[in-house]
Amino acid sequence: MGEKYEHLLVEDPGDICRVVINRPHDRNSLNSEIMEELTDLIVRRERAETRAMIFTGAGKTYFIGGADGIEMMQCDTDSAKGFSQRIQGLFNRMEASPLILVAAINGLCFGGGFEFAMACDLRIASTEARIGLPEVKVGLIPGGGGTQRLPRLVGEGTAIEMILSGRLYKGRDAADMGLVHRVVEQKNVLEAADQALESILRQPQYAISLAKHAVHASREPLESGLKVEKEQFARCFEHHFFADLMRRQIREGVLRTTADKSRLIGENQG
């Protein structure tokens, strides 16, 4: 696609776009500029043939080491609200994307970095990763959705212990707690991310995107979530994949029509 970004390295080998968060001089941290770059990249990829994106961090130490401390230290109450709104906006946009987003957590992943990972659909962590929300240790609280997404991910009890203690968890512990889907050796993180996408990308893209939208609606009251599910289910029939599959299985004898079933029942009764 030829995009050039100051803080992102983009590789596009077909259906999967690989993105390196490239601010190694500052822990690959998230500032307002990189938030704009990430939003622009996601929008561009949604318009292209991309089906999934894998995010990782430059170097071997950090995935994303939080939000930019230099930018935040200059905030007053009003500008802090603006910063929180910008980073929440990025993560909401990621979550709403029809693309499948994978966090390949190759190192330290805390604060805004873990909030970024939680906005992804899949999280693959290395054994060297350290994961958590340590904001209270520096006199802050999570401001990028961490207080909302973490309880939905692991339950309120575990989430409040994590947030109040500010503890970071090793990769294997994070997997045991449900913070990440899989943990592998650091050298295998990108390979594991590719493997996690293999079975997913065999499916029709529209079905994957609609299912993702419906699952996120489970955070709403049941009645609202069921309404979203109904709407997304109905949208599947805008496509011919299911009907074509059924017709092929009927032709191949995998499925039997009502007439076939009636004929077989009659033969058995006779």
N, C-alpha and C positions, 0 to 999 in steps of 0.2 A: 504493500500500500504506500510505502515511502514516507510515512509520518516521521517527523523529526521533533523530538522533545528534549528539553534540557535535562530533565530528571528521570526519564524513562528510556530503557533500551527495549526495542520492540522487534520480535522475530515472528515471522508468519509462515510456518510450514504447512499450509493448507487450512483444514478446518479449525485447527487449534492455534491461537495466538499466544505466544509466550512473552511475558512482560517482566523486566527486571526493574525494581525500584532502585534507582541509582543515585543515592546521596550518601556515599560511603564516608564522606567527611563529617557527616552529622547523623550517624546511626540509621541512615535511610529513613529519617523521620519525615512526617507529613506536615508540609506548610501549605499556605493558601495557593501558592503557585502550582504545586504538584497536584493539589486537589482539582484545579482547573484542567491540568493536563490529563489526569485520569478520566475525568468526566468527558472530555473531548474524545479521548481514545475509545471509550466505551460506545459513545454515540456513533462514531465513525465505523466501528466494527459491527454494530447492529445493522448498519446499512450495507455491509459487505456480505461475503459468504462465510464469515467466521461463525462457528458454532459454540466455541468454548474459549476461555482465556485462563492461562495459568500465571499466577503472580509469584515472584520470588524476590529475594533481596540481594543486592550486590555484595560480594564478598562472602566470607564464611562465618562471620560473627553475628550479623543482624539480619533478620527478616525485615521488620519495621520496628525501630526502637521508639515508638510513641509518636506524639505530635511534636512539632518544632518548639522547643523550650524557649528559644530566643524570641520567636514571634509572640508566644503566649506571655512572656514576662513583661511585655509592653502593654498588655491589656488592662483596661479598667473594667468596671462592671458592665458597661454597655458594649464595649468592643469584645469582651469575653463572650457575651451572648451571641454576637455576630460570628465569632470564630466557631463556637459550638454549633451554630446553625449551618455554617458552611461544611463542617466535617460530617454532621448528621445528614446533610443533604447529599453528600457524596455517597455515604453508605446506604441511604435509602434508594438512591439511583442504582447502585450496584445490585441491591436486592430486587429491584423492580425489573432489572434487565432480563430479556428472554434468553440471553446467553448463559451458559453454565460457567460459573466462576470458581476457580480452584486456588486456594492458598497453599503454596508449597513452602512450608515454614522451615527455612533452612538455618535458623539461628534464633537469637533473642527476639521475642514477639510479645511486647507488653504495651499497656496503655492503648493509645490510638492504633497501634499495630495489631493488637488482638481484637479491637473493635472492627478494624478492617477485615481481619480473618473471619470474624463472626458474620460479616455481611456477605461473605462468599458462601457458595453452596456446599463445597467440600473443603476439608482441611486435612492436609497430609503434613505431618511433622517429622523432623529428624530427631534422633536420639539426643542430639546436642541442643535442641531447642529448649528455651525457657519461656513459659507462657503465663500471663496473668494480667491483672489490673492493679498496679501498685501506686495509683495516684495519691492515695491518702498519705503515703510516706513523704510526699513533697507538698502536703497541704492542699491538695486538690481532690476532686472526685472525678470519675469518668464523665466526659462531656460529649462523647461521640456515639452515644447509644448503649454504652456498656451496662448501665444500671437497668436497662430494659431488655436487651437481647440475652444477657447472661442468665437471668432467672428463667427465661423461656428455654434456654439451652440445657441447663443442668438443675433447675429447680431453685426456688427462692432461698432455701436453707443453705445449700452449697454456695450459691452466688453471694449471699451476704457475708458468709465467712471469708470467701475469697477477696471481696472488695474491702472489707473492714481490716483484714490482716495485711493486704497488699502483697501476699505471698506469690512467688513465681513457681511454677510446676515444671518438672522435667518432662520431656516428651512422652515417655512411657506412662508416667503418672497422669499426664493430661489425657492420654488415650483411655486409660482406665476410668477417668472421671467423665468421659464423654465430651471433653473440650475439643478433641480432634477425632477424625474418623479412623486414622491409621498412623502408625509410627514406624519409621524405617531408618536405616543407617543414613547418615548425612549424604553420602555420595549417591544414594539411590532415590533422593527425594523427587527429582524431576521425572525420573523413570516411573516411580510409583504414581505420580500425578497423571502421567500419560495412561498408565494401566487402569487407573480409576475411571478414566473417561471412555475407555474402549467399549465397555458394554453399554454405557449410556448413549454414546454417539451412534450406536447401531439403530437406535430408535428414530422415528420421524421427529424432526426438529420441532414442528408445531406442537406435538404431543408433550415433548419434554418441557417446552416453555409454558404451556397451559397447566401442566401438572405442578410446575414450580409456583406459578401464581396461586393455584388453589391451595397448596400446602401452606403458603404464607398467610392465607386467609384463616387458618386454624387459630391464629392469635386473636381473632375477633370472637364475639359471642357466637355460640353454635349456630343460631338461626342465620346470622349474617354470613358465616363461613359456608354453610350449606347452600346459601343462595349463590355465592361465588362459585362453588363447585358445580352447581347446576348449570350456570352460565358457561363455564369453561368446558364442561362436558358437551354441551350443545354445540359449542364452536368446533369441536372435533369433526362434526358432520358437515362442516364447510369444505372438508377435504375428502378425497375418494379412497384414502389408504385402507380404511377398515372394510368398506364395501368391496373393494377390489380383492382384498385378502380373503374375505368370505367366499366370493365367487370362485376364486382359484381353489380354495379348499373343497368346495362342492364339486368342481370339475375333477379334482384329484381323488375324490372319494373320502377325504378326511372328515368332511361334514356331510350329513344327509339332509335333504329337504323334507318338508312335511309330507309330500307325496311319497318319497322313498320310505319314510318311516311307516306310513299307512300301509303301503304295499307289503313291507316286511311283516307287520303285525298280522295282516290277512293271511300271508303264507304260513306263518307259525300257527295260527288258529286252525288253518285247514289241515 
